[in-house]
Amino acid sequence: MELGRVEGTVVSTAKTGRLKGYKLLLVNLIGPDTSAGSNHVVAVDAIGAGEGEVVIVVRGSSARQVDDFANVPTDTSIVAIVDSIEYKGKSVFRKNG
């Protein structure tokens, strides 16, 4: 699992039928201190995340084990919205604070 921040939405009207109905989000992978990285991925959203939220993503075969994603051609899925992060004994992120 990895941390990321949702930075945008990817819209694609021409896509495989198994992706229809799923929201695609642009996620910037971040460090545990929430510092921005330079690695962006497109992830299938399984939980209703929105722009600016810190999320947990899974990649590889784990991305297809989310709920009913078994037949969805994805390598990256958003599986959680983060409420808070404590890193090295300090609170570094709170969703509403």
C-alpha positions in Angstrom: 0.0 0.0 0.0 1.1 3.5 -0.7 0.0 7.0 0.2 -1.0 9.5 -2.4 -2.9 12.8 -2.8 -5.6 13.1 -5.4 -4.6 15.9 -7.8 -7.2 15.5 -10.6 -9.6 13.5 -12.6 -8.9 11.6 -15.8 -11.8 11.6 -18.3 -11.8 9.0 -21.1 -14.9 8.5 -23.2 -13.3 5.8 -25.3 -12.3 2.9 -23.0 -12.7 -0.8 -22.6 -16.2 -1.8 -21.5 -15.0 -3.1 -18.2 -13.8 0.4 -17.2 -17.2 2.0 -17.9 -18.8 3.5 -14.8 -15.6 3.8 -12.9 -14.0 7.1 -11.9 -10.3 7.5 -12.8 -8.2 9.8 -10.6 -4.8 11.3 -11.0 -2.8 10.5 -7.8 0.6 11.9 -6.8 2.4 9.4 -4.6 3.6 11.1 -1.4 5.9 10.3 1.5 4.8 9.5 5.1 5.3 13.1 6.0 2.9 14.0 3.1 5.7 15.6 1.1 4.8 15.7 -2.6 6.6 13.2 -4.8 7.0 13.3 -8.6 5.4 10.0 -9.3 1.9 10.2 -10.6 -0.4 7.3 -11.3 -3.9 6.9 -12.7 -6.1 4.9 -10.2 -9.5 3.4 -10.4 -11.5 4.9 -7.5 -13.2 2.3 -5.4 -14.5 4.5 -2.6 -15.5 8.0 -3.8 -12.3 10.0 -3.2 -12.1 13.6 -4.3 -9.5 16.1 -5.3 -7.0 17.1 -2.6 -7.7 14.1 -0.4 -4.9 11.9 0.9 -5.7 8.3 0.0 -4.2 4.8 0.2 -3.6 3.1 -3.2 -2.7 -0.5 -4.0 -1.0 -1.6 -7.1 -0.4 -4.8 -9.0 -2.6 -7.9 -8.4 -3.9 -6.3 -5.2 -5.6 -3.6 -7.2 -7.8 -6.2 -8.8 -8.9 -7.8 -5.5 -10.9 -4.7 -4.5 -14.7 -5.5 -4.2 -15.9 -6.3 -7.7 -12.7 -5.3 -9.6 -11.8 -8.8 -10.4 -12.6 -8.2 -14.1 -11.5 -4.6 -14.3 -8.2 -4.0 -16.1 -6.5 -1.9 -13.5 -3.0 -1.8 -12.0 -3.8 0.8 -9.4 -6.9 1.2 -7.1 -7.8 3.7 -4.4 -8.9 1.7 -1.4 -9.1 4.2 1.5 -9.4 7.9 2.3 -6.9 8.8 5.1 -8.2 10.6 8.2 -4.8 11.1 9.9 -1.1 10.2 9.8 1.2 10.0 12.7 4.9 9.8 11.7 7.9 9.5 14.0 5.7 10.2 17.0 4.2 13.4 15.5 0.9 14.1 13.9 1.7 15.2 10.3 -1.7 15.1 8.8 -5.3 15.4 9.9 -8.1 15.4 7.3 -10.1 18.2 8.9 -7.3 20.1 10.7 
